[in-house]
Amino acid sequence: MIEIHFDIFTTLILSIILFIFGNFLKSKLKVLDKLCIPSPVIGGLVFSIVTFFLRLLGILKITMNTYLMDYLILLFFATLGLSISVSLIKKGGKLLIKYWLVCGVLAFSQNVLAVFLSKIVNIDPLLSIMCGSISMEGGHGSSAAFGITIESLGIENAVSTGITASTFGLILAGILGGNVGKYLINKYKLKPLHKNESFNLSYSNNMFLRSNNLSLYFLLEQMLVLLLCVSFGKLVSYIFTDITNILIPSMTGCILVAFLFRNINDRFYFMKLDFNLIDFFGEIFLGIFLTMALMSIDLFKLSDLFVPIVIIVFFQGIFIIFFSIFFVFKVLGKDFDASIMVAGLIGHGLGATPVAIANMNTLCKKYGYSENAFLIVPLVAAFLLDIFSMPIIIFFINILS
């Protein structure tokens, strides 16, 4: 078997090529566009499937250096933090609180479902909750952190199970989110408050390129702000964890620091922030991160834990579809904003916040912009959700151990 190892630079090049390739496939194959699957998911997933079969046949094994993924996602969350202001949070009002509460209900329900299914697939209930909210709403970082805790209780392969479930959930989130949102929009003939041409998160608009304020120094200023938010965000997370022994992800620190910077700057205005440019950066970071995450999935290695995990994650997917359509959509108001937020909920409820944003981006490019969705979903998924999810996870670990 031929073995190839890609370094950081080659991995980055490949992820950009696959991102472009995914967008090309989506433009040529109308079925992919109709399914509302994000371009990074298409490109990355096609590559991971091809490499799986090449390795299965004993032809080729590819390993990649995905070191940049951590920084890409932190930069993306910094762009989210800069997009959130106190005035926008106030504007979210009751709708934000409703979305936050349904996310808490989802986290609890995912763990109940996982424990119930543990009896059917014949695995330890403590191992099964690694396929609950730990991996579904929590993602890979939460799986690694809580997996170590569960393994310390004598349960083997908890980390691997959680990471595997997170991986399958990530794929499912990218496939289901846009389709459920599209189903709701078409069924109820929903119309946005803002038409497509006002949607400024799409790289295709290139709004900032037409700005008279764009210059090399202005571009570097905006980039410097993002880099400083990431650096100080990581520091804040480290100090908080060191003092309290409570682990908080670096992305939480980044979005917090960026949020504080944005709102202090709004008050004292010591520099100009171009939010079109920052949104543009965010979409680049998000697209490359998602492509890199999916193209580096080792489906061959995951096959050892395939059957029980796939069964649980499959039913998690079925559950979130019905939960979103018959409960969340109605609670959020049964309007266009609610349909976009449902796509976001499925994105981070099965996968991660970047998938939620990608799902909403895909729908909004097709149907129109939802200001409430892009305010509320990232804020809850990346910032407020842990207030509910962490106590719920700790509760389940304690009652099952």
GISULDA-V401423 format. One record per helix or strand of 3 or more residues. SS is the DSSP state (A for helix, B for strand). FROM is the first residue (numbers start at 0). TO is the last residue. If there is no record, write none. Layout:
{{SS:FROM:TO} {SS:FROM:TO}}
This chain:
{{B:1:5} {A:7:27} {A:29:33} {A:38:55} {B:59:63} {A:67:81} {A:85:120} {A:124:130} {A:138:150} {A:157:186} {A:195:197} {A:206:209} {A:215:243} {A:249:267} {A:274:294} {A:298:330} {A:335:349} {A:352:366} {A:370:399}}
